[in-house]
Amino acid sequence: MADSGPEPDANPIPVPDPAAAATPQDTQDTETAPGTPADPTPATTTWTPPPAPPTQPSHTGVIVAAVAGAVVLVLVACVGLVGGIVVLRSGSTPAASSPTSRAPLFPTTGASPTASGQPDQSEEPVAQGPQASAYPAEKIEDLNRVCDEDIYYPELPKRAGKAPHPVVLLLSDTPGLRYKDDGYYYDLGLSAKVEQTWASEDPRKVQMVACLDRVSTGAKIRNCKFDDPKPQTLPLVRTGWRLRVYEAATGRKLLDKAMNGDDQKCPFVVMVGADKKIYAEVSDRAAIAALRNLVTK
């Protein structure tokens, strides 16, 4: 008798339909059975980052970079676009940055640099007081620097030893202009010795420099008439002067005296400036009286 094989199962197990197995999963993760209350807490989904960042930054990234300022743009350029995208996708919305809301690019000491009028510590300090001339006095005009530039000439003789002590009187009745008074001593005589004492022409003999400067003007004293080069009338005004006397060899100040223009006569000859005024001068006798003790003692 031939084998007819196993007998068929009286209760066969059903085999699922392949078409039914391929049915897509229901996309509603939060669907509940009828009659079941809905869960008040919404379900969350886990985001899986893409395998590679996009090659172009989003519009949001551009806006945030603009708000953050030029410094953030520099940082994004340095660390690459990947770093910028990661920050934007972290879920936090960056606020508009301020100087104190972001870390400094470089180490700071807590104080901002400020402009200062102080000299550089590496610079040599400027010396105060009279300065020695870099060259010797060769003419009387060189001694103007004693009056106007706080300069002295160490090679010149000091005011020491037996009198007399030669002096020169240098006047300035106009700013920037100074000249030697050659005639104020005439009342003392016209000898060579008197001249060498009160108005030497050789700077190497001078021990003292007297500087007489006009410092103020006042009311009109009188009008003075002149005929040459053409007739005109000019006012003679009260004038204040300052007399300073320095030792030529050291710059040491020996006298500082305020004086009035006591010569109130109209002069025969006068130099007139743009203001068309004549200034009352210190008389020759007053100048000699102010200098006498320094010269003769």
C-alpha positions, 0 to 999 in steps of 0.5 A, a space after each residue: 500500500 503506497 504511503 499517501 503522506 501525512 493527513 491534513 490538519 483538521 484545524 489549520 493555522 491561518 497564514 497572514 496575507 502578505 498584502 495586509 502585512 505591508 499596510 503602513 503604520 497609523 501615523 496618529 501616535 496619540 489616538 486612543 480607544 473610544 471612551 478612554 480619556 485623552 492624556 493631558 500631556 502631549 506626546 513628544 517626539 525625538 528629533 534625529 539630526 541629519 547626517 550632515 549640516 546644510 550647506 547654506 545658513 537659514 534666514 534665522 541664522 542671518 538675522 541672529 548674526 546681524 543682531 549679534 553684531 560684527 564680532 559674532 560674524 567674525 566668530 562664525 567665520 572662524 569656527 565654521 558654519 557648522 558651529 553657527 547652525 548647531 547654536 541655532 538648533 539648540 532650541 534657545 533663542 539668542 537675545 540681542 547681545 550687548 557688550 556685557 552679554 557675551 564673552 570677550 574675544 580677548 582677555 581683559 583686565 576689567 578696565 577700558 583703555 582711555 585717552 590720556 594727556 600724560 606723557 609716555 613713561 619712556 619719554 625723558 622728562 622735560 627739564 624745568 627752569 633755565 637751560 644752558 645755551 648750546 652755543 656761546 653768545 657772540 653778539 648782544 642780540 644773543 642775550 635776548 634769549 635770556 629774557 625770552 627763552 629762559 636761556 643762560 650762557 655758562 661761559 659768561 662771567 658771573 656777578 661776583 667779585 669787585 664792582 662794577 658788574 656790567 649790565 645790558 638793558 633790553 627793551 620790548 614795547 612790542 610782542 616779539 620785538 626786543 632791542 638794546 637801549 644804548 642811551 639811557 645811561 648818558 646822564 652818568 657820563 659818556 666815557 668808555 668805562 661807563 659805556 662798558 658798565 651800563 651798555 656793553 657792546 661785547 657780550 663776553 663782558 656782560 654779567 647781568 641782563 636786564 629785561 624791560 617789558 611793556 605789560 599793560 596800557 591805560 588812559 590817555 595822558 595827552 595828544 602828541 603832534 608830529 609833522 614828518 612824514 605827514 602831519 598827524 596827532 597820536 595819543 600818549 597813554 599810561 603804560 605799565 612795565 616789568 623789569 627783570 634782571 638775570 645773571 647771564 652765566 646762570 639764569 639766576 633771577 636777581 630782580 623782578 620789579 613792576 614799574 610805571 611809564 613815568 616819562 610822560 613827555 611827547 617824544 621827538 621821535 617815536 616808532 608807532 605800531 598798528 594801534 597808533 598809540 605812543 606808550 609812556 616809557 620808563 625814564 632813564 633816571 628811573 631805569 638807572 635807579 632800579 639797576 644801580 645797586 646791582 651794578 655798583 655794589 
